[in-house]
Amino acid sequence: MFGIPYNFERPSLRRLLASYWQPDEGMLVKKPFGIGYTLNLANWRSWVALAVVGALLWSERSGDESTETAEMDEEPVEVIVD
């Protein structure tokens, strides 16, 4: 479909494991079910990408609490435009 791989066959456990762990392939591999690509967990770059995404999510969630309390403590600011 426009050069994007697809597979709508019912996946077996063996096919799921084989598609997510392909040591001889690159970072992205064809999905075992559905449209597109997924991460190859046998590639170290995939683990780096997951770690970066996890760190960004953790940073975003922990940062939201401090910004909400800081916004409540501040006084309103008057802006004058000439």
PDB file with one MODEL, atoms N, CA, C and O in Angstrom:
MODEL        1
ATOM      1  N   MET A   1       0.853  -1.169   0.000  1.00  0.00           N
ATOM      2  CA  MET A   1       0.000   0.000   0.000  1.00  0.00           C
ATOM      3  C   MET A   1       0.903   1.238   0.000  1.00  0.00           C
ATOM      4  O   MET A   1       1.393   1.627   1.060  1.00  0.00           O
ATOM      5  N   PHE A   2       1.134   1.859  -1.142  1.00  0.00           N
ATOM      6  CA  PHE A   2       1.977   3.040  -1.295  1.00  0.00           C
ATOM      7  C   PHE A   2       3.392   2.820  -0.750  1.00  0.00           C
ATOM      8  O   PHE A   2       4.016   3.761  -0.260  1.00  0.00           O
ATOM      9  N   GLY A   3       3.897   1.596  -0.829  1.00  0.00           N
ATOM     10  CA  GLY A   3       5.243   1.287  -0.353  1.00  0.00           C
ATOM     11  C   GLY A   3       5.336   1.010   1.135  1.00  0.00           C
ATOM     12  O   GLY A   3       6.431   0.760   1.639  1.00  0.00           O
ATOM     13  N   ILE A   4       4.226   1.045   1.853  1.00  0.00           N
ATOM     14  CA  ILE A   4       4.214   0.780   3.291  1.00  0.00           C
ATOM     15  C   ILE A   4       3.740  -0.652   3.503  1.00  0.00           C
ATOM     16  O   ILE A   4       2.700  -1.038   2.971  1.00  0.00           O
ATOM     17  N   PRO A   5       4.485  -1.449   4.272  1.00  0.00           N
ATOM     18  CA  PRO A   5       4.085  -2.849   4.453  1.00  0.00           C
ATOM     19  C   PRO A   5       2.821  -2.986   5.301  1.00  0.00           C
ATOM     20  O   PRO A   5       2.557  -2.173   6.187  1.00  0.00           O
ATOM     21  N   TYR A   6       2.055  -4.024   5.012  1.00  0.00           N
ATOM     22  CA  TYR A   6       0.853  -4.306   5.789  1.00  0.00           C
ATOM     23  C   TYR A   6       0.683  -5.810   5.901  1.00  0.00           C
ATOM     24  O   TYR A   6       1.147  -6.568   5.049  1.00  0.00           O
ATOM     25  N   ASN A   7       0.007  -6.231   6.969  1.00  0.00           N
ATOM     26  CA  ASN A   7      -0.251  -7.639   7.195  1.00  0.00           C
ATOM     27  C   ASN A   7      -1.464  -7.730   8.121  1.00  0.00           C
ATOM     28  O   ASN A   7      -1.427  -7.247   9.252  1.00  0.00           O
ATOM     29  N   PHE A   8      -2.535  -8.351   7.633  1.00  0.00           N
ATOM     30  CA  PHE A   8      -3.744  -8.484   8.434  1.00  0.00           C
ATOM     31  C   PHE A   8      -4.065  -9.934   8.766  1.00  0.00           C
ATOM     32  O   PHE A   8      -5.198 -10.260   9.119  1.00  0.00           O
ATOM     33  N   GLU A   9      -3.055 -10.812   8.650  1.00  0.00           N
ATOM     34  CA  GLU A   9      -3.242 -12.199   9.067  1.00  0.00           C
ATOM     35  C   GLU A   9      -3.230 -12.264  10.591  1.00  0.00           C
ATOM     36  O   GLU A   9      -2.566 -11.465  11.250  1.00  0.00           O
ATOM     37  N   ARG A  10      -3.960 -13.209  11.136  1.00  0.00           N
ATOM     38  CA  ARG A  10      -3.992 -13.368  12.586  1.00  0.00           C
ATOM     39  C   ARG A  10      -2.601 -13.769  13.085  1.00  0.00           C
ATOM     40  O   ARG A  10      -2.068 -14.794  12.660  1.00  0.00           O
ATOM     41  N   PRO A  11      -2.007 -12.972  13.986  1.00  0.00           N
ATOM     42  CA  PRO A  11      -0.637 -13.264  14.422  1.00  0.00           C
ATOM     43  C   PRO A  11      -0.584 -14.397  15.442  1.00  0.00           C
ATOM     44  O   PRO A  11      -1.442 -14.505  16.318  1.00  0.00           O
ATOM     45  N   SER A  12       0.421 -15.223  15.311  1.00  0.00           N
ATOM     46  CA  SER A  12       0.679 -16.261  16.306  1.00  0.00           C
ATOM     47  C   SER A  12       1.756 -15.739  17.258  1.00  0.00           C
ATOM     48  O   SER A  12       2.440 -14.763  16.952  1.00  0.00           O
ATOM     49  N   LEU A  13       1.901 -16.383  18.398  1.00  0.00           N
ATOM     50  CA  LEU A  13       2.908 -15.959  19.368  1.00  0.00           C
ATOM     51  C   LEU A  13       4.301 -16.068  18.763  1.00  0.00           C
ATOM     52  O   LEU A  13       5.144 -15.200  18.987  1.00  0.00           O
ATOM     53  N   ARG A  14       4.545 -17.119  18.007  1.00  0.00           N
ATOM     54  CA  ARG A  14       5.852 -17.314  17.379  1.00  0.00           C
ATOM     55  C   ARG A  14       6.153 -16.182  16.391  1.00  0.00           C
ATOM     56  O   ARG A  14       7.269 -15.663  16.364  1.00  0.00           O
ATOM     57  N   ARG A  15       5.163 -15.802  15.583  1.00  0.00           N
ATOM     58  CA  ARG A  15       5.368 -14.733  14.615  1.00  0.00           C
ATOM     59  C   ARG A  15       5.557 -13.382  15.311  1.00  0.00           C
ATOM     60  O   ARG A  15       6.336 -12.553  14.842  1.00  0.00           O
ATOM     61  N   LEU A  16       4.859 -13.155  16.414  1.00  0.00           N
ATOM     62  CA  LEU A  16       5.041 -11.910  17.164  1.00  0.00           C
ATOM     63  C   LEU A  16       6.469 -11.798  17.692  1.00  0.00           C
ATOM     64  O   LEU A  16       7.119 -10.766  17.526  1.00  0.00           O
ATOM     65  N   LEU A  17       6.951 -12.858  18.323  1.00  0.00           N
ATOM     66  CA  LEU A  17       8.306 -12.841  18.875  1.00  0.00           C
ATOM     67  C   LEU A  17       9.349 -12.709  17.768  1.00  0.00           C
ATOM     68  O   LEU A  17      10.336 -11.988  17.921  1.00  0.00           O
ATOM     69  N   ALA A  18       9.131 -13.399  16.666  1.00  0.00           N
ATOM     70  CA  ALA A  18      10.087 -13.345  15.561  1.00  0.00           C
ATOM     71  C   ALA A  18      10.121 -11.968  14.911  1.00  0.00           C
ATOM     72  O   ALA A  18      11.172 -11.554  14.421  1.00  0.00           O
ATOM     73  N   SER A  19       9.026 -11.263  14.893  1.00  0.00           N
ATOM     74  CA  SER A  19       9.014  -9.954  14.237  1.00  0.00           C
ATOM     75  C   SER A  19       9.635  -8.862  15.106  1.00  0.00           C
ATOM     76  O   SER A  19      10.206  -7.913  14.569  1.00  0.00           O
ATOM     77  N   TYR A  20       9.540  -8.968  16.413  1.00  0.00           N
ATOM     78  CA  TYR A  20      10.121  -7.950  17.292  1.00  0.00           C
ATOM     79  C   TYR A  20      11.583  -8.217  17.611  1.00  0.00           C
ATOM     80  O   TYR A  20      12.247  -7.330  18.147  1.00  0.00           O
ATOM     81  N   TRP A  21      12.117  -9.400  17.308  1.00  0.00           N
ATOM     82  CA  TRP A  21      13.511  -9.743  17.615  1.00  0.00           C
ATOM     83  C   TRP A  21      14.165 -10.293  16.362  1.00  0.00           C
ATOM     84  O   TRP A  21      14.115 -11.495  16.101  1.00  0.00           O
ATOM     85  N   GLN A  22      14.780  -9.404  15.584  1.00  0.00           N
ATOM     86  CA  GLN A  22      15.471  -9.777  14.354  1.00  0.00           C
ATOM     87  C   GLN A  22      16.881  -9.200  14.400  1.00  0.00           C
ATOM     88  O   GLN A  22      17.098  -8.066  13.971  1.00  0.00           O
ATOM     89  N   PRO A  23      17.848  -9.969  14.917  1.00  0.00           N
ATOM     90  CA  PRO A  23      19.212  -9.444  15.101  1.00  0.00           C
ATOM     91  C   PRO A  23      19.902  -8.988  13.818  1.00  0.00           C
ATOM     92  O   PRO A  23      20.754  -8.102  13.872  1.00  0.00           O
ATOM     93  N   ASP A  24      19.565  -9.562  12.677  1.00  0.00           N
ATOM     94  CA  ASP A  24      20.253  -9.221  11.434  1.00  0.00           C
ATOM     95  C   ASP A  24      19.639  -8.021  10.716  1.00  0.00           C
ATOM     96  O   ASP A  24      20.163  -7.603   9.683  1.00  0.00           O
ATOM     97  N   GLU A  25      18.564  -7.462  11.220  1.00  0.00           N
ATOM     98  CA  GLU A  25      17.875  -6.343  10.567  1.00  0.00           C
ATOM     99  C   GLU A  25      18.253  -5.021  11.236  1.00  0.00           C
ATOM    100  O   GLU A  25      18.989  -4.997  12.222  1.00  0.00           O
ATOM    101  N   GLY A  26      17.742  -3.934  10.686  1.00  0.00           N
ATOM    102  CA  GLY A  26      18.002  -2.596  11.221  1.00  0.00           C
ATOM    103  C   GLY A  26      17.103  -2.269  12.402  1.00  0.00           C
ATOM    104  O   GLY A  26      16.562  -3.160  13.057  1.00  0.00           O
ATOM    105  N   MET A  27      16.954  -0.990  12.659  1.00  0.00           N
ATOM    106  CA  MET A  27      16.180  -0.534  13.821  1.00  0.00           C
ATOM    107  C   MET A  27      14.678  -0.731  13.620  1.00  0.00           C
ATOM    108  O   MET A  27      13.964  -1.022  14.580  1.00  0.00           O
ATOM    109  N   LEU A  28      14.189  -0.579  12.392  1.00  0.00           N
ATOM    110  CA  LEU A  28      12.768  -0.733  12.124  1.00  0.00           C
ATOM    111  C   LEU A  28      12.521  -2.010  11.333  1.00  0.00           C
ATOM    112  O   LEU A  28      13.275  -2.337  10.417  1.00  0.00           O
ATOM    113  N   VAL A  29      11.459  -2.730  11.693  1.00  0.00           N
ATOM    114  CA  VAL A  29      11.053  -3.951  10.999  1.00  0.00           C
ATOM    115  C   VAL A  29       9.549  -3.876  10.726  1.00  0.00           C
ATOM    116  O   VAL A  29       8.839  -3.065  11.319  1.00  0.00           O
ATOM    117  N   LYS A  30       9.081  -4.729   9.824  1.00  0.00           N
ATOM    118  CA  LYS A  30       7.655  -4.754   9.492  1.00  0.00           C
ATOM    119  C   LYS A  30       6.849  -5.216  10.698  1.00  0.00           C
ATOM    120  O   LYS A  30       7.279  -6.100  11.438  1.00  0.00           O
ATOM    121  N   LYS A  31       5.675  -4.615  10.893  1.00  0.00           N
ATOM    122  CA  LYS A  31       4.806  -4.993  12.007  1.00  0.00           C
ATOM    123  C   LYS A  31       4.237  -6.392  11.777  1.00  0.00           C
ATOM    124  O   LYS A  31       3.980  -6.772  10.635  1.00  0.00           O
ATOM    125  N   PRO A  32       4.037  -7.157  12.843  1.00  0.00           N
ATOM    126  CA  PRO A  32       3.457  -8.494  12.684  1.00  0.00           C
ATOM    127  C   PRO A  32       1.966  -8.441  12.369  1.00  0.00           C
ATOM    128  O   PRO A  32       1.420  -9.400  11.823  1.00  0.00           O
ATOM    129  N   PHE A  33       1.306  -7.346  12.701  1.00  0.00           N
ATOM    130  CA  PHE A  33      -0.113  -7.174  12.425  1.00  0.00           C
ATOM    131  C   PHE A  33      -0.393  -5.690  12.252  1.00  0.00           C
ATOM    132  O   PHE A  33      -0.040  -4.884  13.114  1.00  0.00           O
ATOM    133  N   GLY A  34      -1.019  -5.329  11.154  1.00  0.00           N
ATOM    134  CA  GLY A  34      -1.370  -3.933  10.930  1.00  0.00           C
ATOM    135  C   GLY A  34      -0.556  -3.320   9.816  1.00  0.00           C
ATOM    136  O   GLY A  34      -0.042  -4.024   8.947  1.00  0.00           O
ATOM    137  N   ILE A  35      -0.441  -1.993   9.844  1.00  0.00           N
ATOM    138  CA  ILE A  35       0.203  -1.246   8.781  1.00  0.00           C
ATOM    139  C   ILE A  35       1.430  -0.533   9.340  1.00  0.00           C
ATOM    140  O   ILE A  35       1.355   0.103  10.391  1.00  0.00           O
ATOM    141  N   GLY A  36       2.558  -0.638   8.642  1.00  0.00           N
ATOM    142  CA  GLY A  36       3.731   0.145   8.991  1.00  0.00           C
ATOM    143  C   GLY A  36       4.868  -0.662   9.584  1.00  0.00           C
ATOM    144  O   GLY A  36       5.009  -1.861   9.344  1.00  0.00           O
ATOM    145  N   TYR A  37       5.674   0.042  10.368  1.00  0.00           N
ATOM    146  CA  TYR A  37       6.887  -0.516  10.942  1.00  0.00           C
ATOM    147  C   TYR A  37       6.822  -0.453  12.467  1.00  0.00           C
ATOM    148  O   TYR A  37       6.003   0.266  13.038  1.00  0.00           O
ATOM    149  N   THR A  38       7.696  -1.213  13.108  1.00  0.00           N
ATOM    150  CA  THR A  38       7.819  -1.202  14.558  1.00  0.00           C
ATOM    151  C   THR A  38       9.290  -1.315  14.921  1.00  0.00           C
ATOM    152  O   THR A  38      10.125  -1.554  14.049  1.00  0.00           O
ATOM    153  N   LEU A  39       9.620  -1.146  16.194  1.00  0.00           N
ATOM    154  CA  LEU A  39      11.009  -1.216  16.634  1.00  0.00           C
ATOM    155  C   LEU A  39      11.485  -2.661  16.708  1.00  0.00           C
ATOM    156  O   LEU A  39      10.746  -3.555  17.119  1.00  0.00           O
ATOM    157  N   ASN A  40      12.727  -2.870  16.303  1.00  0.00           N
ATOM    158  CA  ASN A  40      13.385  -4.154  16.406  1.00  0.00           C
ATOM    159  C   ASN A  40      14.121  -4.179  17.744  1.00  0.00           C
ATOM    160  O   ASN A  40      15.120  -3.478  17.906  1.00  0.00           O
ATOM    161  N   LEU A  41      13.653  -4.961  18.688  1.00  0.00           N
ATOM    162  CA  LEU A  41      14.225  -4.957  20.033  1.00  0.00           C
ATOM    163  C   LEU A  41      15.585  -5.641  20.118  1.00  0.00           C
ATOM    164  O   LEU A  41      16.217  -5.613  21.174  1.00  0.00           O
ATOM    165  N   ALA A  42      16.049  -6.255  19.030  1.00  0.00           N
ATOM    166  CA  ALA A  42      17.384  -6.839  18.998  1.00  0.00           C
ATOM    167  C   ALA A  42      18.433  -5.798  18.633  1.00  0.00           C
ATOM    168  O   ALA A  42      19.627  -6.090  18.685  1.00  0.00           O
ATOM    169  N   ASN A  43      18.022  -4.610  18.273  1.00  0.00           N
ATOM    170  CA  ASN A  43      18.930  -3.541  17.870  1.00  0.00           C
ATOM    171  C   ASN A  43      19.105  -2.572  19.035  1.00  0.00           C
ATOM    172  O   ASN A  43      18.121  -2.168  19.655  1.00  0.00           O
ATOM    173  N   TRP A  44      20.328  -2.200  19.335  1.00  0.00           N
ATOM    174  CA  TRP A  44      20.594  -1.326  20.482  1.00  0.00           C
ATOM    175  C   TRP A  44      20.008   0.071  20.278  1.00  0.00           C
ATOM    176  O   TRP A  44      19.693   0.752  21.254  1.00  0.00           O
ATOM    177  N   ARG A  45      19.859   0.507  19.031  1.00  0.00           N
ATOM    178  CA  ARG A  45      19.306   1.842  18.774  1.00  0.00           C
ATOM    179  C   ARG A  45      17.844   1.944  19.214  1.00  0.00           C
ATOM    180  O   ARG A  45      17.384   3.012  19.616  1.00  0.00           O
ATOM    181  N   SER A  46      17.129   0.837  19.134  1.00  0.00           N
ATOM    182  CA  SER A  46      15.732   0.828  19.573  1.00  0.00           C
ATOM    183  C   SER A  46      15.641   1.069  21.077  1.00  0.00           C
ATOM    184  O   SER A  46      14.754   1.780  21.550  1.00  0.00           O
ATOM    185  N   TRP A  47      16.563   0.471  21.816  1.00  0.00           N
ATOM    186  CA  TRP A  47      16.560   0.662  23.275  1.00  0.00           C
ATOM    187  C   TRP A  47      16.929   2.097  23.641  1.00  0.00           C
ATOM    188  O   TRP A  47      16.408   2.650  24.610  1.00  0.00           O
ATOM    189  N   VAL A  48      17.825   2.695  22.865  1.00  0.00           N
ATOM    190  CA  VAL A  48      18.165   4.108  23.100  1.00  0.00           C
ATOM    191  C   VAL A  48      16.944   4.986  22.832  1.00  0.00           C
ATOM    192  O   VAL A  48      16.652   5.903  23.599  1.00  0.00           O
ATOM    193  N   ALA A  49      16.230   4.702  21.738  1.00  0.00           N
ATOM    194  CA  ALA A  49      15.030   5.478  21.415  1.00  0.00           C
ATOM    195  C   ALA A  49      13.974   5.326  22.506  1.00  0.00           C
ATOM    196  O   ALA A  49      13.346   6.311  22.894  1.00  0.00           O
ATOM    197  N   LEU A  50      13.772   4.115  23.006  1.00  0.00           N
ATOM    198  CA  LEU A  50      12.804   3.908  24.086  1.00  0.00           C
ATOM    199  C   LEU A  50      13.217   4.634  25.365  1.00  0.00           C
ATOM    200  O   LEU A  50      12.370   5.175  26.075  1.00  0.00           O
ATOM    201  N   ALA A  51      14.522   4.645  25.659  1.00  0.00           N
ATOM    202  CA  ALA A  51      15.003   5.341  26.852  1.00  0.00           C
ATOM    203  C   ALA A  51      14.791   6.849  26.724  1.00  0.00           C
ATOM    204  O   ALA A  51      14.405   7.504  27.692  1.00  0.00           O
ATOM    205  N   VAL A  52      15.039   7.399  25.547  1.00  0.00           N
ATOM    206  CA  VAL A  52      14.848   8.841  25.331  1.00  0.00           C
ATOM    207  C   VAL A  52      13.377   9.201  25.463  1.00  0.00           C
ATOM    208  O   VAL A  52      13.040  10.193  26.111  1.00  0.00           O
ATOM    209  N   VAL A  53      12.503   8.416  24.863  1.00  0.00           N
ATOM    210  CA  VAL A  53      11.063   8.680  24.960  1.00  0.00           C
ATOM    211  C   VAL A  53      10.600   8.575  26.412  1.00  0.00           C
ATOM    212  O   VAL A  53       9.826   9.410  26.881  1.00  0.00           O
ATOM    213  N   GLY A  54      11.072   7.555  27.122  1.00  0.00           N
ATOM    214  CA  GLY A  54      10.710   7.401  28.533  1.00  0.00           C
ATOM    215  C   GLY A  54      11.188   8.571  29.383  1.00  0.00           C
ATOM    216  O   GLY A  54      10.462   9.048  30.256  1.00  0.00           O
ATOM    217  N   ALA A  55      12.413   9.034  29.127  1.00  0.00           N
ATOM    218  CA  ALA A  55      12.942  10.178  29.878  1.00  0.00           C
ATOM    219  C   ALA A  55      12.151  11.446  29.587  1.00  0.00           C
ATOM    220  O   ALA A  55      11.889  12.235  30.494  1.00  0.00           O
ATOM    221  N   LEU A  56      11.772  11.647  28.335  1.00  0.00           N
ATOM    222  CA  LEU A  56      10.976  12.829  27.988  1.00  0.00           C
ATOM    223  C   LEU A  56       9.594  12.788  28.631  1.00  0.00           C
ATOM    224  O   LEU A  56       9.101  13.807  29.116  1.00  0.00           O
ATOM    225  N   LEU A  57       8.968  11.612  28.635  1.00  0.00           N
ATOM    226  CA  LEU A  57       7.662  11.491  29.293  1.00  0.00           C
ATOM    227  C   LEU A  57       7.768  11.734  30.792  1.00  0.00           C
ATOM    228  O   LEU A  57       6.933  12.426  31.373  1.00  0.00           O
ATOM    229  N   TRP A  58       8.795  11.167  31.416  1.00  0.00           N
ATOM    230  CA  TRP A  58       8.989  11.360  32.851  1.00  0.00           C
ATOM    231  C   TRP A  58       9.253  12.834  33.156  1.00  0.00           C
ATOM    232  O   TRP A  58       8.725  13.378  34.126  1.00  0.00           O
ATOM    233  N   SER A  59      10.067  13.472  32.326  1.00  0.00           N
ATOM    234  CA  SER A  59      10.376  14.889  32.524  1.00  0.00           C
ATOM    235  C   SER A  59       9.130  15.750  32.363  1.00  0.00           C
ATOM    236  O   SER A  59       8.915  16.689  33.129  1.00  0.00           O
ATOM    237  N   GLU A  60       8.310  15.428  31.365  1.00  0.00           N
ATOM    238  CA  GLU A  60       7.100  16.205  31.138  1.00  0.00           C
ATOM    239  C   GLU A  60       6.126  16.060  32.294  1.00  0.00           C
ATOM    240  O   GLU A  60       5.542  17.049  32.737  1.00  0.00           O
ATOM    241  N   ARG A  61       5.944  14.857  32.782  1.00  0.00           N
ATOM    242  CA  ARG A  61       4.996  14.635  33.883  1.00  0.00           C
ATOM    243  C   ARG A  61       5.485  15.218  35.191  1.00  0.00           C
ATOM    244  O   ARG A  61       4.683  15.750  35.958  1.00  0.00           O
ATOM    245  N   SER A  62       6.763  15.137  35.467  1.00  0.00           N
ATOM    246  CA  SER A  62       7.274  15.702  36.719  1.00  0.00           C
ATOM    247  C   SER A  62       7.350  17.223  36.637  1.00  0.00           C
ATOM    248  O   SER A  62       7.251  17.892  37.665  1.00  0.00           O
ATOM    249  N   GLY A  63       7.523  17.782  35.451  1.00  0.00           N
ATOM    250  CA  GLY A  63       7.608  19.225  35.278  1.00  0.00           C
ATOM    251  C   GLY A  63       6.263  19.912  35.357  1.00  0.00           C
ATOM    252  O   GLY A  63       6.203  21.094  35.696  1.00  0.00           O
ATOM    253  N   ASP A  64       5.176  19.211  35.055  1.00  0.00           N
ATOM    254  CA  ASP A  64       3.846  19.816  35.073  1.00  0.00           C
ATOM    255  C   ASP A  64       3.447  20.264  36.476  1.00  0.00           C
ATOM    256  O   ASP A  64       2.812  21.308  36.630  1.00  0.00           O
ATOM    257  N   GLU A  65       3.805  19.502  37.490  1.00  0.00           N
ATOM    258  CA  GLU A  65       3.429  19.838  38.862  1.00  0.00           C
ATOM    259  C   GLU A  65       4.107  21.117  39.322  1.00  0.00           C
ATOM    260  O   GLU A  65       3.473  21.947  39.973  1.00  0.00           O
ATOM    261  N   SER A  66       5.390  21.293  38.994  1.00  0.00           N
ATOM    262  CA  SER A  66       6.106  22.481  39.451  1.00  0.00           C
ATOM    263  C   SER A  66       5.651  23.733  38.706  1.00  0.00           C
ATOM    264  O   SER A  66       5.617  24.811  39.300  1.00  0.00           O
ATOM    265  N   THR A  67       5.302  23.624  37.436  1.00  0.00           N
ATOM    266  CA  THR A  67       4.869  24.813  36.702  1.00  0.00           C
ATOM    267  C   THR A  67       3.477  25.249  37.139  1.00  0.00           C
ATOM    268  O   THR A  67       3.186  26.445  37.146  1.00  0.00           O
ATOM    269  N   GLU A  68       2.616  24.314  37.502  1.00  0.00           N
ATOM    270  CA  GLU A  68       1.274  24.692  37.965  1.00  0.00           C
ATOM    271  C   GLU A  68       1.346  25.456  39.275  1.00  0.00           C
ATOM    272  O   GLU A  68       0.637  26.449  39.435  1.00  0.00           O
ATOM    273  N   THR A  69       2.169  25.033  40.208  1.00  0.00           N
ATOM    274  CA  THR A  69       2.279  25.730  41.482  1.00  0.00           C
ATOM    275  C   THR A  69       2.967  27.075  41.292  1.00  0.00           C
ATOM    276  O   THR A  69       2.628  28.033  41.987  1.00  0.00           O
ATOM    277  N   ALA A  70       3.920  27.175  40.378  1.00  0.00           N
ATOM    278  CA  ALA A  70       4.608  28.440  40.138  1.00  0.00           C
ATOM    279  C   ALA A  70       3.658  29.448  39.510  1.00  0.00           C
ATOM    280  O   ALA A  70       3.737  30.637  39.821  1.00  0.00           O
ATOM    281  N   GLU A  71       2.773  29.009  38.644  1.00  0.00           N
ATOM    282  CA  GLU A  71       1.827  29.915  38.014  1.00  0.00           C
ATOM    283  C   GLU A  71       0.821  30.443  39.028  1.00  0.00           C
ATOM    284  O   GLU A  71       0.371  31.582  38.897  1.00  0.00           O
ATOM    285  N   MET A  72       0.459  29.665  40.018  1.00  0.00           N
ATOM    286  CA  MET A  72      -0.502  30.103  41.021  1.00  0.00           C
ATOM    287  C   MET A  72       0.118  31.137  41.954  1.00  0.00           C
ATOM    288  O   MET A  72      -0.595  32.010  42.450  1.00  0.00           O
ATOM    289  N   ASP A  73       1.404  31.067  42.206  1.00  0.00           N
ATOM    290  CA  ASP A  73       2.073  31.965  43.140  1.00  0.00           C
ATOM    291  C   ASP A  73       2.356  33.336  42.534  1.00  0.00           C
ATOM    292  O   ASP A  73       2.507  34.308  43.274  1.00  0.00           O
ATOM    293  N   GLU A  74       2.429  33.438  41.231  1.00  0.00           N
ATOM    294  CA  GLU A  74       2.793  34.686  40.586  1.00  0.00           C
ATOM    295  C   GLU A  74       1.621  35.658  40.566  1.00  0.00           C
ATOM    296  O   GLU A  74       0.455  35.266  40.525  1.00  0.00           O
ATOM    297  N   GLU A  75       1.971  36.930  40.598  1.00  0.00           N
ATOM    298  CA  GLU A  75       0.987  38.004  40.493  1.00  0.00           C
ATOM    299  C   GLU A  75       0.662  38.238  39.024  1.00  0.00           C
ATOM    300  O   GLU A  75       1.497  37.951  38.166  1.00  0.00           O
ATOM    301  N   PRO A  76      -0.512  38.745  38.710  1.00  0.00           N
ATOM    302  CA  PRO A  76      -0.819  39.081  37.315  1.00  0.00           C
ATOM    303  C   PRO A  76       0.121  40.169  36.804  1.00  0.00           C
ATOM    304  O   PRO A  76       0.542  41.037  37.569  1.00  0.00           O
ATOM    305  N   VAL A  77       0.443  40.127  35.541  1.00  0.00           N
ATOM    306  CA  VAL A  77       1.355  41.080  34.931  1.00  0.00           C
ATOM    307  C   VAL A  77       0.556  41.993  34.013  1.00  0.00           C
ATOM    308  O   VAL A  77      -0.257  41.532  33.211  1.00  0.00           O
ATOM    309  N   GLU A  78       0.795  43.285  34.139  1.00  0.00           N
ATOM    310  CA  GLU A  78       0.113  44.254  33.287  1.00  0.00           C
ATOM    311  C   GLU A  78       1.022  44.577  32.112  1.00  0.00           C
ATOM    312  O   GLU A  78       2.185  44.941  32.291  1.00  0.00           O
ATOM    313  N   VAL A  79       0.476  44.440  30.907  1.00  0.00           N
ATOM    314  CA  VAL A  79       1.245  44.709  29.697  1.00  0.00           C
ATOM    315  C   VAL A  79       0.669  45.920  29.012  1.00  0.00           C
ATOM    316  O   VAL A  79      -0.530  45.976  28.742  1.00  0.00           O
ATOM    317  N   ILE A  80       1.518  46.895  28.728  1.00  0.00           N
ATOM    318  CA  ILE A  80       1.073  48.123  28.050  1.00  0.00           C
ATOM    319  C   ILE A  80       1.708  48.137  26.667  1.00  0.00           C
ATOM    320  O   ILE A  80       2.927  48.038  26.526  1.00  0.00           O
ATOM    321  N   VAL A  81       0.863  48.262  25.652  1.00  0.00           N
ATOM    322  CA  VAL A  81       1.337  48.303  24.278  1.00  0.00           C
ATOM    323  C   VAL A  81       1.037  49.680  23.704  1.00  0.00           C
ATOM    324  O   VAL A  81      -0.113  50.119  23.695  1.00  0.00           O
ATOM    325  N   ASP A  82       2.064  50.356  23.229  1.00  0.00           N
ATOM    326  CA  ASP A  82       1.874  51.688  22.640  1.00  0.00           C
ATOM    327  C   ASP A  82       1.707  51.594  21.163  1.00  0.00           C
ATOM    328  O   ASP A  82       1.535  52.614  20.494  1.00  0.00           O
TER     329      ASP A  82
ENDMDL
END
